[in-house]
Amino acid sequence: MESNTAPQIEVDAEPVLGIDSMAAVPALMVRIKNREQAAMAELYVLCHAKVFRHVAYLIRDDQAARDITQDVFLRIWRYASAYDPAKSFNAMAWINQVARNQVLTELARRKRRQEDSDEILEDFADEGNEREQLARMTARSPAFTAAMGSLSASSRRVITMRFFAEQSLAEIASELDVPLGTVKTWLHRGLARMKAALETGNMESQKS
């Protein structure tokens, strides 16, 4: 009966068959396809250092490389069925491709985290500009009231919650049960409409 449980692999484990050549990797991969945990342990002992060096070279971060290397061997075990010795003549090249894919996944994850951080910083900057805009708008009270009245109910409510109740964008999204991006759209659209309405009102007052 096949076992889908990942084998417990120790860094200091000794190879069961005393493997001393990379030429044994293809045979080990075939055994791993057959869910032989002993073969997985042997592969780990034989290839761990080589995979680690490959990953460390790609990611330039030793701690991340150690974590990724562990993930690589877990994926080899879980997805060994994808290894086809007829198509993958070089088993080590197949393993290195698994390692490369894991590195790319980690780099993509880091990029997303950086983009999220940048977006948060941009939001802080936007909120500062919006507060300044609103302060200038409220200084012209009758016109401000009229401009608020020209907004859609959604934009008016978001502006009220954001600047008068001083709720964060995330809090507003949660309370209104809408996506954060929708809240930002209503807010920015409402402020733009208010600005246009106030500028129009100011021009008309100058004509009269």
N, C-alpha and C positions, 0 to 999 in steps of 0.2 A: 504493500500500500504506500502511495507517495506521501511524502511529508512536505507541507507548505510552510512549516515553521522555520524561520531563519536560524541557522546554526549559531551557537555561541562561539565566537571567534576570539581567541586571545592573541595578543601581539607576540608573546613569547612562546607560543605553541610550537612543538616540533613536528615536522612533516612525518606523516604516518609511514610513507614508503621511502623516506630518506632521499627525496627528490633533489637532484643537484643540477638540473639542466632545464632551461626554458623550453626545450623541445617537448617536455612533458605537458605543457599547457593545453594543447589541443585535446589530448586524451582526458585531462582533468575536466575540461569543459563538457565533454560528452558525458562523463560520469555525473557532473553537476546537473546536466539536463535530465538525468535519471534520478535526481533528488538525493544524491549521495552526500551527506553532510561531511563525511570524512574527506571527500574530494574537495569540498569547499574550504575546509581548514587547510588542506595542503596547498591549494591555490593561493590562499591568503599569505601563508608563510613564504611561498615562493615569489609572489609578485607584489606584496605590499610595498616594499621599499621602492620598487620601480614605478608603481602607480603613483606613490606619494611624490616622487621627484618630478614626474610628468605634470601632476596637478599643481605642485608648488611653482613650477616654471611658468605655468599658464596664469595663475592667479596672483602670484607674488605676495602671498600672505600665508605664512607657515601654519598659523592656528586654523585658518579657514581651510587650508590644504589638508590638515589632519582630519577635520570634520568631513570634508568632501570625500576623502579617500575611504572613510568608513561607509559613507553613502554609496560609493561606487560598488563596493563588495556586496552590500545589501541588494543593490539593483541587479548585480550579476546573478545572485541567488534567485531573486524573484522573477527575473525575466530571462533566465537561461534558455528557455524554450525558443527565444528569438535567435539564438545562435545556431547558425546552419554551417557545419563544417564543409559542406559542398560549395557554399558561396563565400565563406570566410576562411580562405586558405590560411591566413595568418591570424591565429586566435588572439595573440597579444595585441594586434592592431584593432581587433574588435573590442577588447577590453579598454584600450586607450580611447576609442571612440565613445564608449560609455563614460569614461572619465571626462572627456572633453565636453560632452553634453551636460554633465553635472556642473562643470565650471561655468558653462554658458548660462545655465539656469541660475546659478548663484550671482553671476554678474548682472543678469536681467533683474533679479530680485533687488540687488543693491541700487540699480538705476531707478527702479520704481520707488524705493525708499527715498532716494535723493530728490526725485521729482515731486513726491508728496511733501517733503520738507520745503522745497522751493515754493510750492503752491501755498503752503501755510504762511511762509514769509511774505509772499505776494498779497495774500489775503489781509495780513496785518497792515501792510502798506496801503492797500486799497481802503481798509476801514478807516485809517487815519485821514486819507483824502476825503472820504465820504463824510466824516465828522466835520471837517473844515467846510465842505460844501453846505452841509445842513446848517451849520452855525451862521453862514452868510445868508442862507435862505430865511431862517427864522428871524433875522434882524429886520426883515421887511414883512412884518406880521400879517397884515390883511392880504397881501399878495401870496404869502406862504399858505394861508388858509385856503385861498382860491386854488392854488397849485395842487395842494393835497386833495382837494375835491375833484380835480381833473384826473386823478389816478384810478387805475383799476382797483377793485377791492383787495386783490392779492398784494399788489405793490404797496398800497396804503397800509395794510396790516403789517407787512414785513418791516416797512420803514418805522412804523410806530413801535413795534417790538424791539427793533434793533437799536434805535436811538433814544427812545423815551423810556422803555423798560430795560434798556441796556442788556439785552439777551445776546448771547453769542449766536453766530450763524448755525452752529450745530444744534444749539438748544431750540432755535426757531424751527429748524428742519424736523426735529423730533416732535415738537409740540404740534406742528401742522401736518405731520406724517407725510412729508414730501421729501424727495431727494435734495441733498445739499446744493447741487447744481441748480435746481429749480429756484431755491431761495435766493441764490446769488443773482440769477437772471431777473427775478422780480425786483430785487433790491436795486440793481444797477439800472434796469429799465425805468424803474420809478424815479430814481434820482435824475436820470437824463431827461425824463419828461418834465419833472419839476423845474429843472434848470431852464429848459426851453420855455416853459410857461412863464417863469419869472422874468426871463429876458424879454419875452414878448410883451409882458405887462409893463416892464420898465420902459420899453420903447414907446408904448402907447401913452404912458403917463408923460413922457418927455414931449410928445406931440401936442398934448392937451394944454 
